[in-house]
């Protein structure tokens, strides 16, 4: 705990009580630190964190922790979808994507597909990706990241929401939104005098236009507004801690960086789940027993999982079964083909249930699988698919395919089907 020439006051909740040590050997350890907490463990020992260089330890590259950018193309934005459809049809027509895809597909089904054709297919697929991503960028002005937060930016944003909400009340006076409007008025810093002076929808539209103008200006100045806000915080912190402004700014910047990191971790982990606190297990007398102690739960689950995943070992063809040698790939006398053709025979006795199961292992057909991909296959796959499914690193998220499955013009999904079928027939994995 004396790493980097710094000694903690204690490794427990009691001062000057050093009980814990961190010992490493041949490990690229950068930092050792105390967490300052001992929750959820019921102990007076504080948690210890170590910082290890993953690249040096494992000798491999790893991706930095990043937050996924929001998609500009979403099914709920009808205007963006319509712009996307018209632009992608225009570009596909201009570059003759459908004709080029069909030409490669015809070569694949006629067994005249060459290495040059494979490279052409990869370039075509890359061009399709560039077109769909370009159309997505054009269809919406939705930003891929939020502006840095500041009180001015927040107040201007709340002002826009306030005047939009008040305009809605002029159109629908029966709506009960007085309490929410009062909260928005306070957060936006709108005076009661201004609020009460606006008595018509036309006046409200004028104020809404002014609020939008202020918000756009603050969005353009978001970085400088954020820096000014942090400097004001630094002045207040420096005064309270009796330190310099620079040191206070460093403390704030470190907390900002940690907060961003933790937020990214929270997004990556998803919703938090509560720990397992008890389990019910069958007892020897036929009743149920509830385990609540941590070690008992851990040991029982560990034993249960071991027994559960080892069940197949004792079956006839399992590792400990009497017929294991007949399916052993290293055994030159295995009966793989005989099992598939239904001509297998064993010296060992088998039960009627096992004979019936072996009978079902026979090869059902020798016909080749149809590798063509039709429009109906594409529509059936993507028409009802959820938009939030994970997608490929290329950026062609599942939203592109869902929209293609619902378009009146079949050109886009025809291109997808032809390229995918050509890749399968020619054994050409797409990037």
C-alpha positions in Angstrom: 0.0 0.0 0.0 3.0 2.3 -0.3 2.7 2.5 -4.1 3.7 5.8 -5.7 5.2 7.1 -2.4 1.7 7.5 -0.8 0.6 5.7 2.4 -3.0 5.5 3.3 -4.1 6.4 6.8 -5.5 2.9 7.3 -6.8 -0.2 5.4 -9.8 -0.5 7.7 -12.4 1.8 9.2 -10.2 2.2 12.2 -7.4 4.8 11.8 -3.7 3.6 11.8 -4.7 0.0 11.5 -2.7 -1.7 8.6 -3.9 -5.2 8.1 -4.2 -5.7 4.3 -1.5 -6.0 1.7 -1.3 -6.2 -2.1 1.4 -8.5 -3.4 2.1 -8.9 -7.2 4.7 -10.6 -9.2 5.6 -9.8 -12.8 2.3 -7.9 -13.3 2.3 -4.4 -14.8 0.6 -2.7 -11.9 0.0 1.0 -12.3 -1.9 2.1 -9.2 -3.2 0.7 -5.9 -5.9 2.6 -4.1 -8.5 2.3 -1.3 -12.1 2.5 -2.3 -13.1 4.1 1.0 -16.1 1.8 1.4 -16.9 -1.6 2.8 -20.4 -2.2 1.3 -22.0 -4.6 0.7 -19.6 -6.8 2.7 -20.2 -6.7 6.4 -16.6 -6.0 7.3 -14.5 -3.2 8.7 -11.9 -3.7 5.9 -12.0 -1.2 3.1 -12.1 -2.3 -0.5 -8.9 -2.2 -2.4 -8.7 -1.4 -6.2 -5.7 -2.1 -8.5 -5.1 -0.7 -11.9 -3.5 -3.1 -14.3 -2.4 -2.4 -17.9 -4.4 -4.9 -19.9 -2.3 -4.5 -23.0 1.0 -5.3 -21.1 -0.6 -8.1 -19.1 -2.3 -10.1 -21.9 -0.2 -8.8 -24.8 -3.3 -7.9 -26.8 -5.2 -4.9 -28.1 -8.6 -3.9 -26.7 -11.2 -1.4 -27.6 -11.6 1.7 -25.4 -14.9 2.0 -23.5 -17.2 4.0 -25.7 -20.9 5.0 -25.5 -23.0 4.0 -28.5 -24.1 7.0 -30.6 -27.8 7.4 -31.1 -29.2 6.4 -34.5 -30.5 9.2 -36.7 -32.7 6.8 -38.6 -35.6 5.7 -36.4 -39.0 4.2 -37.4 -40.9 6.7 -35.3 -39.5 9.7 -37.3 -41.7 9.4 -40.4 -40.3 12.5 -42.0 -36.7 11.1 -41.6 -37.8 7.8 -43.0 -39.4 9.3 -46.1 -36.2 11.4 -46.8 -34.1 8.3 -46.3 -36.3 6.2 -48.7 -36.2 8.8 -51.5 -32.5 9.4 -51.2 -31.4 5.7 -51.2 -33.6 4.9 -54.2 -32.1 7.8 -56.0 -28.5 6.7 -55.3 -29.2 3.0 -56.0 -30.6 4.0 -59.4 -27.8 6.4 -60.2 -25.1 3.8 -59.4 -27.0 0.9 -61.0 -26.7 -1.1 -57.8 -29.5 -3.6 -58.6 -28.1 -4.4 -62.1 -24.6 -4.9 -60.7 -25.9 -7.1 -57.9 -27.9 -9.3 -60.3 -24.9 -9.7 -62.6 -22.8 -11.1 -59.8 -25.6 -13.3 -58.6 -26.0 -14.8 -62.1 -22.3 -15.7 -62.2 -22.6 -17.3 -58.7 -25.5 -19.6 -59.7 -23.8 -20.5 -63.0 -20.5 -21.5 -61.2 -18.5 -18.9 -63.2 -17.7 -16.8 -60.2 -14.0 -15.8 -60.2 -11.7 -14.2 -57.7 -12.1 -10.9 -59.5 -15.8 -11.2 -59.1 -15.3 -11.8 -55.3 -13.4 -8.5 -55.0 -16.1 -6.8 -57.0 -18.7 -8.2 -54.6 -16.8 -6.8 -51.6 -16.5 -3.4 -53.2 -20.2 -3.4 -54.1 -21.1 -4.3 -50.5 -18.9 -1.5 -49.2 -20.5 1.0 -51.6 -24.0 -0.1 -50.5 -22.9 0.6 -46.9 -21.6 4.0 -47.8 -24.9 4.8 -49.6 -27.2 3.8 -46.8 -25.1 5.6 -44.1 -25.0 8.7 -46.3 -28.7 8.6 -46.7 -29.1 8.2 -42.9 -26.9 11.3 -42.3 -29.0 13.3 -44.7 -32.4 12.3 -43.4 -32.2 13.8 -39.9 -30.3 16.6 -38.1 -30.3 14.6 -34.9 -26.9 15.1 -33.2 -24.8 12.1 -32.3 -23.9 13.5 -28.9 -25.3 15.9 -26.4 -24.0 19.4 -25.8 -21.9 19.9 -22.6 -24.3 20.8 -19.8 -24.5 24.2 -18.2 -27.3 26.1 -16.3 -27.8 28.5 -19.2 -28.3 25.7 -21.7 -30.7 23.9 -19.3 -32.7 27.1 -18.7 -33.0 27.9 -22.4 -34.1 24.3 -23.1 -36.7 24.4 -20.4 -38.0 27.7 -21.8 -38.6 26.0 -25.2 -40.5 23.2 -23.5 -42.5 25.8 -21.4 -43.7 27.8 -24.3 -44.6 24.7 -26.3 -46.5 23.4 -23.3 -48.4 26.7 -22.9 -49.2 26.8 -26.6 -50.7 23.3 -26.3 -52.9 24.6 -23.5 -54.2 27.4 -25.8 -55.2 24.7 -28.3 -56.5 22.3 -25.7 -57.6 24.3 -22.6 -59.2 21.2 -21.0 -55.8 19.6 -20.3 -54.6 19.8 -16.7 -51.0 20.8 -16.9 -50.8 23.7 -14.4 -48.4 22.0 -12.0 -46.0 20.9 -14.7 -46.1 24.3 -16.3 -45.3 26.0 -12.9 -42.3 23.7 -12.5 -41.0 24.5 -16.1 -41.5 28.2 -15.4 -39.3 28.0 -12.4 -36.6 25.9 -14.1 -36.6 28.2 -17.2 -36.3 31.4 -15.1 -39.5 32.9 -16.7 -41.0 35.7 -14.6 -44.6 35.7 -13.5 -45.1 39.0 -15.3 -44.0 37.6 -18.6 -46.0 34.4 -18.1 -49.2 36.3 -17.3 -48.7 38.9 -20.1 -49.0 36.2 -22.8 -52.7 35.7 -23.2 -53.0 34.6 -26.8 -51.6 31.8 -28.9 -50.0 34.3 -31.3 -48.1 35.9 -28.5 -47.1 32.4 -27.3 -45.7 31.6 -30.7 -43.6 34.8 -30.7 -42.2 33.8 -27.3 -41.5 30.3 -28.5 -39.6 31.6 -31.5 -37.5 33.8 -29.1 -36.8 30.8 -26.9 -35.7 28.6 -29.8 -33.3 31.4 -30.9 -31.8 31.6 -27.5 -31.5 27.8 -27.3 -29.7 27.6 -30.6 -27.2 30.3 -29.6 -26.5 28.5 -26.3 -26.0 25.2 -28.1 -23.4 26.9 -30.4 -21.7 28.3 -27.3 -22.2 25.2 -25.2 -18.5 24.5 -24.7 -17.7 28.0 -23.5 -20.8 28.1 -21.3 -19.7 24.8 -19.7 -16.2 26.1 -19.1 -17.5 29.3 -17.4 -19.8 27.1 -15.2 -16.9 25.0 -14.1 -14.8 28.0 -13.4 -17.5 29.4 -11.2 -17.7 26.0 -9.4 -14.0 26.1 -9.0 -14.1 29.5 -7.3 -16.7 28.3 -4.9 -14.9 25.1 -4.1 -11.6 26.9 -3.7 -13.1 29.2 -1.2 -14.7 26.4 0.8 -11.6 24.2 0.8 -9.2 27.1 1.3 -7.2 26.1 -1.7 -6.2 27.7 -5.1 -8.5 27.9 -8.0 -6.3 25.7 -10.2 -6.4 22.9 -7.6 -10.2 23.2 -7.3 -10.5 23.1 -11.1 -8.4 19.9 -11.2 -10.6 18.3 -8.6 -13.7 19.1 -10.6 -12.2 17.9 -13.9 -11.2 14.6 -12.3 -14.8 14.1 -10.9 -16.2 15.0 -14.4 -14.0 12.4 -16.0 -14.9 9.7 -13.4 -18.6 10.6 -13.8 -18.4 10.1 -17.6 -16.6 6.8 -17.2 -19.1 5.5 -14.7 -22.0 6.6 -16.9 -20.5 4.6 -19.8 -20.0 1.6 -17.6 -23.7 1.8 -16.4 -24.9 1.9 -20.0 -22.7 -1.1 -21.0 -23.9 -3.1 -18.0 -27.6 -2.3 -18.5 -30.1 -2.3 -15.7 -28.7 -3.3 -12.4 -30.0 -6.5 -10.8 -30.5 -7.2 -7.1 -28.2 -9.9 -5.6 -29.4 -13.4 -4.8 -30.3 -13.4 -1.1 -32.0 -16.8 -0.7 -32.8 -20.0 -2.5 -35.1 -22.9 -1.7 -33.7 -26.5 -2.0 -35.3 -29.9 -1.4 -34.4 -31.5 1.9 -34.0 -35.2 2.7 -37.4 -35.5 4.3 -39.2 -34.2 1.2 -39.8 -30.7 2.4 -38.1 -27.5 1.3 -35.2 -25.8 3.0 -34.4 -22.1 2.6 -30.8 -21.0 2.5 -29.9 -17.4 3.4 -26.2 -17.5 4.2 -23.8 -16.4 1.5 -21.4 -19.4 1.7 -24.3 -21.9 1.8 -25.9 -20.4 -1.3 -22.6 -20.3 -3.1 -21.7 -23.9 -2.3 -25.1 -25.3 -3.2 -25.3 -23.4 -6.5 -21.7 -24.5 -7.4 -22.5 -28.1 -6.7 -25.8 -28.0 -8.5 -24.2 -26.5 -11.6 -21.5 -29.1 -11.6 -23.9 -32.0 -11.4 -26.2 -30.4 -14.0 -23.6 -29.8 -16.6 -22.1 -33.3 -16.1 -25.3 -35.2 -16.7 -24.4 -36.1 -20.2 -21.2 -37.8 -19.1 -23.1 -40.8 -17.8 -25.3 -41.3 -20.9 -24.5 -44.2 -23.3 -22.6 -41.9 -25.7 -21.2 -39.7 -23.0 -17.6 -39.6 -21.8 -18.3 -42.4 -19.2 -20.9 -44.3 -21.3 -20.3 -47.8 -22.7 -20.8 -46.5 -26.3 -18.5 -43.5 -26.2 -15.9 -45.1 -28.4 -18.4 -45.3 -31.3 -18.6 -41.5 -31.6 -15.0 -40.7 -30.6 -13.5 -38.8 -33.6 -10.0 -40.2 -32.6 -11.2 -43.8 -32.8 -10.5 -45.2 -36.3 -13.4 -47.6 -35.8 -16.0 -45.0 -34.9 -19.4 -45.4 -36.5 -20.3 -41.8 -37.5 -21.4 -42.7 -41.1 -23.2 -45.8 -39.9 -25.2 -43.8 -37.4 -26.2 -41.3 -40.1 -27.2 -44.0 -42.5 -29.0 -46.2 -40.0 -26.6 -49.2 -40.3 -24.8 -49.0 -37.0 -24.4 -52.1 -34.8 -23.0 -52.4 -31.3 -21.6 -55.3 -29.3 -23.0 -53.8 -26.1 -26.6 -54.3 -25.1 -28.9 -51.3 -25.8 -32.3 -50.5 -24.4 -35.4 -50.0 -26.6 -35.4 -46.3 -25.8 -31.8 -46.0 -26.9 -32.6 -47.9 -30.1 -35.4 -45.5 -30.9 -33.2 -42.5 -30.2 -30.5 -43.9 -32.5 -33.1 -44.4 -35.2 -33.9 -40.7 -35.1 -30.2 -39.9 -35.7 -30.4 -41.1 -39.3 -29.9 -38.6 -42.1 -33.3 -37.5 -43.2 -32.5 -36.3 -46.7 -29.5 -35.9 -49.0 -31.1 -33.1 -51.0 -29.1 -29.8 -51.0 -30.5 -26.8 -49.2 -31.8 -24.0 -51.4 -29.3 -21.2 -50.9 -31.4 -18.5 -52.7 -32.9 -15.7 -50.6 -36.2 -14.4 -51.7 -37.9 -11.1 -51.0 -40.5 -12.9 -48.9 -37.7 -14.4 -46.8 -36.3 -10.9 -46.2 -39.7 -9.4 -45.4 -40.6 -12.3 -43.0 -37.2 -11.9 -41.2 -37.2 -8.1 -40.7 -40.8 -6.9 -41.0 -41.6 -7.4 -37.3 -38.1 -7.3 -35.9 -37.4 -5.0 -33.0 -35.5 -1.8 -33.9 -33.2 -2.0 -30.8 -31.4 -5.2 -31.8 -27.6 -5.0 -31.9 -26.1 -4.5 -35.2 -22.8 -4.9 -37.1 -19.8 -2.6 -36.6 -20.2 -1.4 -40.3 -23.0 0.9 -39.1 -25.7 -0.7 -41.1 -28.0 -1.2 -38.2 -31.2 -3.3 -38.3 -33.3 -0.2 -38.9 -32.1 -0.1 -42.5 -33.3 -3.6 -43.1 -36.7 -3.0 -41.3 -37.4 0.0 -43.5 -36.3 -1.9 -46.7 -38.8 -4.7 -45.8 -41.6 -2.1 -45.6 -40.8 0.0 -48.6 -43.2 0.1 -51.6 -40.3 0.1 -54.0 -38.6 -3.4 -53.7 -35.3 -2.3 -55.1 -33.4 -2.0 -51.8 -34.4 -5.3 -50.4 -33.8 -7.0 -53.7 -30.2 -5.7 -53.6 -29.8 -7.0 -50.0 -31.1 -10.4 -51.1 -28.9 -10.7 -54.2 -25.7 -9.6 -52.4 -26.4 -12.0 -49.4 -27.2 -15.0 -51.7 -24.2 -14.3 -53.9 -21.9 -14.3 -50.8 -23.4 -17.6 -49.7 -23.2 -19.3 -53.1 -19.6 -18.1 -53.7 -18.4 -18.7 -50.2 -17.4 -15.0 -49.8 -17.8 -13.7 -46.3 -18.9 -10.1 -46.2 -17.1 -7.7 -43.9 
